[in-house]
Amino acid sequence: MLAICAAVTAWLLLPQDLRYFGGSLFATTLFSSNIFFWLEAGYFDVAAERKPLLHTWSLAVEEQFYLLFPLFLLLVLRWLPRRLVAVTGCVTVASLLASEWVLRNSDSAAFYLAPFRAWELGLGACLALIAPHARHVSRHAEAFSWLGLALIAASVAAFSWQTPFPGLHALVPAVGAALVIWSGSGAGTHASRLLSARPLVFTGLISYSLYLWHWPLLVFARHFAIRELTAAERLGVLLVSVALAIASWRFIERPFRGRHGILSRRRLFQLATVTMACLCAVGLAGVARSGWPQRLDAQTRQLLAGAEDRNPRREACSFLDAQALRAGRACRIGRLDGRQPSFIVWGDSHADALMTAFDRLATERGQAGLYLGKIGCPPLLDVERVDSPFGCQAFNDAARELIAASPARRVILVARWSHFTSRPTVGQEERQRVVIADAESKQRDVGGNDAVLARGLERTLEFLGPRRVFVVSTVPEIGYPVPQTLAQVRRLGRDIDIRPTLDQYRQRQHAVESLLEDVRRSHAFTSLDPASGLCRTGRCQVESGGRPLYFDEHHLSVHGATAVAEALRPAFE
């Protein structure tokens, strides 16, 4: 699977994706892809739908468990032989509690890292340790078996991308599976007879190969289609996955597995070592050669270069914390000749994307300004992001102190406002469980976002009352990684238009604009609309002069910030 994926990516993937694949190939070969994907996870991470080997994270977790758990057993059997079940149970519970705690602070760590997923495998280990002593499960085995199936079905039906996971929610399918196994270890139940049906048993036999093949095929199909797949296309990918799984099971798994395999254990390990070395070399070569961009023509490379056309001061200015602001490290924009700032830009990563435009407009007018931007944090007082540890409330508290002490009489608020509502993201973006909360929140999930956003804006505008306030509307969201999509469209010769219509953009922003209008009744501010510079023709432009206006799905590039500068000019007049 890895070898075939490497061959397909060399032909299909663009350099950035091929370079990323090289790193994941190296990590997957060494059973550490879960760590790789965790380290790469972040605000500007590549979307899940673009990672062919993303599914191998779970294989890495399993392998790490299988390597460490026997050592754990040996230690317990040596020092506490009569407490093996109790100690294993305690460690399993500790892993579960740690998973729930980490989930509240870093959902990517809770998802990818073995210590926080070990409890799921530990539950199976406890079952295995208890089972020999419980041959007579109970007369309630039938009920337990159907309860287990119901829990598994409930997790499939009720869980969505918005469900915090793993943590305590993962108990539902895990306990369901444990109950099915437990109830089937004694006398046969109706559920166990159902699961013993030949089609289901055969599905179990090919399940490992099916798991290996299904995700890369889906990712490659999306790369080739340059859009979301239709239901018929997804069904086609599934059928191909099943065919490949059957072939892999028949011609690779069965001949090589077990004591009667066609190779001796020594030969098998020698072959595996050589193969792993070759795959590691291929992966490292992809990283070292930056995905071989020389495969592409000059115009395609220029489109791809848009992915790097970002605010050059981002690292220095948009990743500061509260302590840095209080230490006087906030960035200055516009004239840097020591004059007092007359305006302040306060916002999230969309403020960062527009920073070069603000800087140029202020310089033209001979003005100096202060930039208070933090990636992932909307300018909302007393509001915290609870889905990830961005530290937004502390940062905005420090921003409040600086604004209160500043002579600046104009404040420009910038955010991807729609991102902090209860509505999901758009297009091919990776689904993100963005949750904001404040002291009045009765629910700490996406359903409470709209009310928190409204209260946060009210508090922020109340604080800014004596000043003139400008609110920059959300930049049109494209839903596709613009540079890569434009390059792939050109490379494959497709007729695909990813530009959203102005009506689509207005519909997407309707809830936020209505909220802003409600707030405007009690707090005066001036709206600045970047869409007026991007959507003049009825469609929102994504490219100009052969250069992308975005560096990803929704952040403007430096070139794009220049294109919307006129819409921002009223804040400097």
FISELUM-208644 format. One record per residue (C-alpha): x, y, z; residue number from 1; residue in one letter. Coordinates in pm, whole numbers. Layout:
FISELUM-208644
X:Y:Z:NUM:a;
...
This chain:
FISELUM-208644
0:0:0:1:m;
278:243:89:2:l;
471:162:-229:3:a;
169:212:-453:4:i;
75:534:-273:5:c;
428:665:-327:6:a;
401:594:-701:7:a;
60:761:-732:8:v;
163:1070:-536:9:t;
468:1117:-758:10:a;
231:1159:-1051:11:w;
-78:1319:-896:12:l;
19:1535:-600:13:l;
152:1888:-614:14:l;
493:1963:-458:15:p;
364:2086:-121:16:q;
141:1780:-79:17:d;
414:1548:-209:18:l;
663:1691:39:19:r;
412:1640:322:20:y;
349:1286:199:21:f;
724:1217:213:22:g;
734:1309:580:23:g;
429:1099:658:24:s;
571:804:460:25:l;
890:812:666:26:f;
693:833:992:27:a;
444:563:891:28:t;
723:321:803:29:t;
866:364:1153:30:l;
526:327:1327:31:f;
520:688:1442:32:s;
278:859:1202:33:s;
49:950:1493:34:n;
330:1164:1637:35:i;
400:1314:1294:36:f;
37:1418:1239:37:f;
17:1554:1594:38:w;
330:1766:1545:39:l;
200:1894:1212:40:e;
-148:1974:1347:41:a;
-213:2343:1382:42:g;
-402:2645:1260:43:y;
-249:2634:911:44:f;
-225:2255:884:45:d;
-306:2074:560:46:v;
-670:1956:547:47:a;
-730:1591:637:48:a;
-876:1524:292:49:e;
-534:1593:137:50:r;
-332:1342:348:51:k;
-317:993:191:52:p;
-160:829:498:53:l;
-362:1000:769:54:l;
-539:674:856:55:h;
-211:512:962:56:t;
-213:709:1288:57:w;
-421:433:1448:58:s;
-182:161:1329:59:l;
102:355:1493:60:a;
-91:376:1822:61:v;
-157:1:1809:62:e;
206:-82:1733:63:e;
330:137:2016:64:q;
83:-32:2251:65:f;
188:-380:2135:66:y;
553:-296:2198:67:l;
506:-144:2544:68:l;
219:-344:2691:69:f;
414:-674:2715:70:p;
685:-491:2911:71:l;
415:-357:3142:72:f;
280:-711:3192:73:l;
626:-846:3272:74:l;
684:-578:3535:75:l;
345:-631:3700:76:v;
381:-1009:3696:77:l;
720:-973:3860:78:r;
622:-732:4137:79:w;
244:-762:4176:80:l;
144:-1093:4017:81:p;
-185:-1118:4207:82:r;
-288:-764:4118:83:r;
-252:-790:3741:84:l;
-619:-725:3662:85:v;
-647:-446:3919:86:a;
-330:-269:3803:87:v;
-427:-302:3436:88:t;
-770:-165:3518:89:g;
-624:130:3709:90:c;
-387:217:3425:91:v;
-675:191:3178:92:t;
-892:427:3384:93:v;
-599:668:3426:94:a;
-552:677:3048:95:s;
-924:748:3001:96:l;
-925:1033:3253:97:l;
-608:1176:3099:98:a;
-773:1158:2757:99:s;
-1074:1358:2877:100:e;
-852:1618:3047:101:w;
-618:1661:2750:102:v;
-915:1680:2513:103:l;
-1021:2001:2687:104:r;
-678:2156:2629:105:n;
-541:1999:2310:106:s;
-781:1793:2105:107:d;
-508:1691:1857:108:s;
-291:1544:2134:109:a;
-588:1357:2280:110:a;
-671:1218:1938:111:f;
-329:1114:1810:112:y;
-106:1025:2104:113:l;
-88:671:2243:114:a;
-109:753:2617:115:p;
-454:903:2562:116:f;
-581:622:2335:117:r;
-424:332:2530:118:a;
-734:294:2747:119:w;
-934:172:2446:120:e;
-685:-109:2391:121:l;
-654:-149:2769:122:g;
-1026:-216:2787:123:l;
-972:-511:2555:124:g;
-677:-624:2767:125:a;
-893:-620:3082:126:c;
-1153:-822:2896:127:l;
-891:-1079:2796:128:a;
-761:-1106:3152:129:l;
-1108:-1150:3301:130:i;
-1259:-1378:3034:131:a;
-1083:-1705:3140:132:p;
-1238:-1669:3484:133:h;
-1586:-1592:3356:134:a;
-1693:-1876:3132:135:r;
-2047:-1840:3251:136:h;
-2103:-1481:3156:137:v;
-2454:-1458:3296:138:s;
-2809:-1525:3206:139:r;
-2819:-1165:3088:140:h;
-2578:-1234:2800:141:a;
-2851:-1182:2541:142:e;
-2934:-839:2679:143:a;
-2566:-743:2705:144:f;
-2505:-840:2343:145:s;
-2788:-627:2208:146:w;
-2693:-341:2438:147:l;
-2340:-358:2297:148:g;
-2464:-347:1938:149:l;
-2698:-61:2029:150:a;
-2410:142:2176:151:l;
-2203:91:1861:152:i;
-2498:188:1641:153:a;
-2568:493:1860:154:a;
-2212:620:1816:155:s;
-2244:585:1438:156:v;
-2581:760:1429:157:a;
-2538:1029:1693:158:a;
-2171:1131:1678:159:f;
-2066:1401:1432:160:s;
-1757:1609:1361:161:w;
-1876:1842:1637:162:q;
-1866:1567:1903:163:t;
-1563:1605:2136:164:p;
-1360:1291:2077:165:f;
-1207:1067:2206:166:p;
-1245:1133:2580:167:g;
-1555:1006:2756:168:l;
-1756:998:2433:169:h;
-1531:717:2308:170:a;
-1665:500:2592:171:l;
-1985:449:2392:172:v;
-1842:244:2101:173:p;
-1560:95:2311:174:a;
-1791:-35:2584:175:v;
-2032:-150:2314:176:g;
-1761:-361:2153:177:a;
-1655:-498:2492:178:a;
-2012:-602:2573:179:l;
-2050:-782:2240:180:v;
-1726:-974:2298:181:i;
-1807:-1043:2663:182:w;
-2155:-1174:2593:183:s;
-2027:-1393:2312:184:g;
-1761:-1564:2522:185:s;
-2014:-1802:2678:186:g;
-2325:-1952:2527:187:a;
-2415:-1823:2182:188:g;
-2653:-1529:2161:189:t;
-2867:-1408:1876:190:h;
-2626:-1118:1827:191:a;
-2322:-1350:1810:192:s;
-2501:-1572:1559:193:r;
-2582:-1263:1354:194:l;
-2217:-1155:1361:195:l;
-2116:-1511:1264:196:s;
-2293:-1482:929:197:a;
-2051:-1560:646:198:r;
-2069:-1215:478:199:p;
-1988:-1043:807:200:l;
-1710:-1290:890:201:v;
-1560:-1236:545:202:f;
-1577:-861:596:203:t;
-1382:-915:917:204:g;
-1121:-1120:735:205:l;
-1054:-845:480:206:i;
-1108:-558:726:207:s;
-738:-483:781:208:y;
-667:-461:409:209:s;
-988:-265:357:210:l;
-874:-18:622:211:y;
-538:19:449:212:l;
-684:91:106:213:w;
-1003:289:159:214:h;
-855:621:276:215:w;
-573:665:21:216:p;
-818:592:-259:217:l;
-1061:853:-127:218:l;
-782:1112:-98:219:v;
-647:1041:-448:220:f;
-998:1056:-592:221:a;
-1050:1399:-433:222:r;
-715:1523:-562:223:h;
-805:1402:-912:224:f;
-1161:1538:-905:225:a;
-1047:1871:-746:226:i;
-1377:1883:-554:227:r;
-1589:1682:-316:228:e;
-1691:1344:-454:229:l;
-2049:1265:-547:230:t;
-2233:977:-380:231:a;
-2185:763:-690:232:a;
-1811:838:-697:233:e;
-1775:750:-329:234:r;
-1956:422:-393:235:l;
-1716:352:-680:236:g;
-1416:416:-455:237:v;
-1565:182:-194:238:l;
-1607:-98:-450:239:l;
-1248:-56:-570:240:v;
-1132:-58:-205:241:s;
-1314:-387:-144:242:v;
-1161:-542:-456:243:a;
-810:-437:-352:244:l;
-874:-555:4:245:a;
-977:-901:-117:246:i;
-670:-922:-340:247:a;
-440:-807:-58:248:s;
-591:-1056:186:249:w;
-570:-1344:-60:250:r;
-228:-1283:-213:251:f;
-35:-1101:63:252:i;
-185:-1159:406:253:e;
-259:-1530:381:254:r;
59:-1645:199:255:p;
295:-1456:430:256:f;
121:-1487:766:257:r;
158:-1763:1024:258:g;
410:-2038:1086:259:r;
338:-2195:746:260:h;
401:-1878:546:261:g;
600:-1893:224:262:i;
896:-1721:392:263:l;
1070:-1815:711:264:s;
1050:-1567:996:265:r;
1415:-1474:942:266:r;
1365:-1412:571:267:r;
1047:-1220:638:268:l;
1221:-986:881:269:f;
1512:-938:640:270:q;
1273:-849:358:271:l;
1077:-617:588:272:a;
1396:-439:695:273:t;
1506:-378:336:274:v;
1157:-263:236:275:t;
1133:-25:531:276:m;
1474:120:450:277:a;
1368:183:89:278:c;
1042:348:193:279:l;
1223:570:445:280:c;
1466:676:171:281:a;
1182:761:-66:282:v;
1006:961:203:283:g;
1318:1157:297:284:l;
1392:1225:-70:285:a;
1045:1377:-115:286:g;
1108:1607:180:287:v;
1462:1698:77:288:a;
1360:1776:-283:289:r;
1054:1979:-171:290:s;
821:1756:-368:291:g;
1011:1799:-699:292:w;
854:2129:-819:293:p;
1057:2109:-1142:294:q;
793:1862:-1267:295:r;
562:2160:-1328:296:l;
562:2447:-1578:297:d;
641:2805:-1476:298:a;
278:2926:-1463:299:q;
171:2638:-1239:300:t;
466:2704:-1009:301:r;
366:3073:-992:302:q;
16:2975:-883:303:l;
160:2745:-619:304:l;
389:3020:-494:305:a;
75:3194:-373:306:g;
67:2952:-81:307:a;
378:3126:53:308:e;
259:3481:-22:309:d;
187:3558:342:310:r;
244:3844:581:311:n;
624:3840:633:312:p;
579:3963:991:313:r;
334:3693:1094:314:r;
569:3497:1321:315:e;
689:3812:1495:316:a;
353:3984:1534:317:c;
64:3734:1537:318:s;
178:3467:1781:319:f;
237:3688:2084:320:l;
77:3612:2419:321:d;
-51:3838:2694:322:a;
286:3854:2863:323:q;
452:3974:2541:324:a;
194:4250:2498:325:l;
247:4372:2854:326:r;
623:4365:2794:327:a;
579:4616:2510:328:g;
642:4376:2221:329:r;
326:4459:2025:330:a;
408:4538:1662:331:c;
393:4886:1510:332:r;
262:4948:1160:333:i;
261:5253:933:334:g;
512:5527:1007:335:r;
787:5403:1237:336:l;
944:5740:1322:337:d;
847:5736:1688:338:g;
518:5923:1662:339:r;
225:5817:1881:340:q;
-14:5560:1732:341:p;
-339:5711:1604:342:s;
-510:5377:1531:343:f;
-510:5017:1653:344:i;
-577:4697:1456:345:v;
-717:4423:1680:346:w;
-809:4080:1551:347:g;
-731:3720:1457:348:d;
-551:3557:1163:349:s;
-762:3758:916:350:h;
-615:4072:1071:351:a;
-274:3918:1015:352:d;
-361:3854:648:353:a;
-461:4220:605:354:l;
-165:4360:800:355:m;
35:4453:490:356:t;
-263:4650:351:357:a;
-311:4836:681:358:f;
62:4909:692:359:d;
66:5053:338:360:r;
-248:5265:385:361:l;
-118:5408:713:362:a;
222:5486:562:363:t;
60:5667:271:364:e;
-135:5886:515:365:r;
163:5944:744:366:g;
0:5762:1034:367:q;
138:5524:1296:368:a;
-57:5234:1439:369:g;
-43:4948:1686:370:l;
-114:4591:1579:371:y;
-277:4359:1836:372:l;
-339:4035:1652:373:g;
-335:3674:1764:374:k;
-390:3372:1543:375:i;
-720:3200:1623:376:g;
-847:3467:1863:377:c;
-1136:3700:1775:378:p;
-1126:4047:1939:379:p;
-1396:3966:2194:380:l;
-1353:4065:2558:381:l;
-1407:3803:2828:382:d;
-1449:3527:2569:383:v;
-1235:3214:2559:384:e;
-1187:2947:2297:385:r;
-1249:2619:2472:386:v;
-1176:2387:2178:387:d;
-802:2465:2178:388:s;
-564:2636:2421:389:p;
-515:2961:2229:390:f;
-522:3176:2543:391:g;
-759:3425:2381:392:c;
-913:3571:2695:393:q;
-576:3647:2854:394:a;
-448:3800:2530:395:f;
-756:4019:2490:396:n;
-731:4129:2854:397:d;
-379:4252:2780:398:a;
-503:4416:2459:399:a;
-773:4597:2661:400:r;
-506:4739:2892:401:e;
-296:4863:2599:402:l;
-594:5020:2425:403:i;
-706:5193:2745:404:a;
-359:5342:2789:405:a;
-312:5437:2422:406:s;
-383:5781:2273:407:p;
-520:5612:1959:408:a;
-879:5717:1889:409:r;
-954:5467:1609:410:r;
-979:5088:1648:411:v;
-1019:4843:1360:412:i;
-1169:4504:1455:413:l;
-1094:4216:1219:414:v;
-1200:3852:1246:415:a;
-1339:3562:1055:416:r;
-1666:3629:1232:417:w;
-1857:3344:1067:418:s;
-1598:3099:1203:419:h;
-1713:3169:1557:420:f;
-2082:3103:1496:421:t;
-2260:2770:1533:422:s;
-2237:2701:1159:423:r;
-1985:2455:1014:424:p;
-1695:2549:790:425:t;
-1737:2539:414:426:v;
-1605:2347:113:427:g;
-1301:2127:148:428:q;
-1183:2279:475:429:e;
-1106:2037:751:430:e;
-1401:2035:989:431:r;
-1311:2215:1306:432:q;
-1496:2211:1635:433:r;
-1456:2582:1715:434:v;
-1620:2657:2050:435:v;
-1624:2990:2233:436:i;
-1762:3053:2581:437:a;
-1787:3323:2846:438:d;
-1894:3345:3209:439:a;
-2262:3341:3110:440:e;
-2235:3027:2897:441:s;
-2479:2755:2999:442:k;
-2346:2521:2730:443:q;
-1988:2485:2619:444:r;
-2037:2355:2268:445:d;
-2087:2499:1920:446:v;
-2458:2546:1987:447:g;
-2378:2832:2225:448:g;
-2142:3017:1990:449:n;
-2395:3265:1848:450:d;
-2499:3397:2190:451:a;
-2137:3419:2309:452:v;
-2036:3606:1993:453:l;
-2318:3858:2044:454:a;
-2233:3917:2411:455:r;
-1862:3943:2332:456:g;
-1923:4207:2066:457:l;
-2148:4403:2301:458:e;
-1879:4406:2573:459:r;
-1603:4494:2329:460:t;
-1791:4783:2166:461:l;
-1903:4908:2508:462:e;
-1539:4926:2613:463:f;
-1436:5097:2288:464:l;
-1726:5343:2313:465:g;
-1526:5671:2329:466:p;
-1331:5574:2017:467:r;
-1425:5551:1652:468:r;
-1462:5181:1568:469:v;
-1440:5005:1231:470:f;
-1548:4643:1190:471:v;
-1408:4454:890:472:v;
-1657:4199:755:473:s;
-1550:3841:697:474:t;
-1346:3794:382:475:v;
-1525:3569:126:476:p;
-1444:3209:216:477:e;
-1357:2988:-80:478:i;
-1360:2646:81:479:g;
-1073:2520:-136:480:y;
-698:2574:-89:481:p;
-681:2835:-363:482:v;
-317:2813:-488:483:p;
-317:2431:-495:484:q;
-661:2411:-654:485:t;
-582:2664:-927:486:l;
-254:2484:-999:487:a;
-421:2144:-1015:488:q;
-698:2276:-1240:489:v;
-436:2409:-1479:490:r;
-218:2098:-1455:491:r;
-499:1851:-1525:492:l;
-672:2076:-1779:493:g;
-1003:2090:-1592:494:r;
-1288:2339:-1633:495:d;
-1365:2403:-1266:496:i;
-1466:2739:-1121:497:d;
-1415:2762:-745:498:i;
-1524:3126:-718:499:r;
-1826:3164:-489:500:p;
-2103:3391:-609:501:t;
-2178:3711:-425:502:l;
-2517:3566:-329:503:d;
-2351:3258:-179:504:q;
-2118:3480:20:505:y;
-2404:3699:146:506:r;
-2605:3393:244:507:q;
-2311:3253:437:508:r;
-2267:3584:622:509:q;
-2637:3656:676:510:h;
-2645:3544:1040:511:a;
-2331:3740:1132:512:v;
-2444:4054:947:513:e;
-2782:4036:1122:514:s;
-2604:4008:1456:515:l;
-2386:4310:1374:516:l;
-2694:4511:1277:517:e;
-2855:4427:1611:518:d;
-2542:4539:1795:519:v;
-2520:4857:1585:520:r;
-2848:4980:1735:521:r;
-2676:5044:2066:522:s;
-2310:5082:1964:523:h;
-2202:5290:1668:524:a;
-1936:5155:1434:525:f;
-1845:5169:1065:526:t;
-1844:4853:854:527:s;
-1566:4785:605:528:l;
-1649:4521:344:529:d;
-1359:4344:164:530:p;
-1612:4172:-62:531:a;
-1674:4504:-233:532:s;
-1325:4479:-378:533:g;
-1339:4108:-459:534:l;
-1694:4042:-579:535:c;
-1769:4333:-817:536:r;
-1863:4100:-1105:537:t;
-2110:3889:-907:538:g;
-1844:3627:-835:539:r;
-1573:3663:-573:540:c;
-1234:3660:-742:541:q;
-961:3420:-631:542:v;
-684:3511:-876:543:e;
-551:3823:-1044:544:s;
-272:3855:-1297:545:g;
-186:3485:-1268:546:g;
-139:3515:-892:547:r;
-376:3379:-623:548:p;
-554:3628:-397:549:l;
-559:3371:-113:550:y;
-285:3158:36:551:f;
-531:2894:159:552:d;
-909:2848:180:553:e;
-996:3184:335:554:h;
-684:3387:425:555:h;
-590:3659:178:556:l;
-239:3655:41:557:s;
-30:3972:37:558:v;
-142:4012:-325:559:h;
-503:3967:-213:560:g;
-466:4218:71:561:a;
-357:4473:-188:562:t;
-671:4398:-390:563:a;
-903:4490:-100:564:v;
-704:4790:26:565:a;
-953:5042:-116:566:e;
-1231:4892:94:567:a;
-1018:4956:405:568:l;
-919:5313:315:569:r;
-1207:5487:504:570:p;
-1042:5383:833:571:a;
-743:5606:747:572:f;
-920:5918:624:573:e;
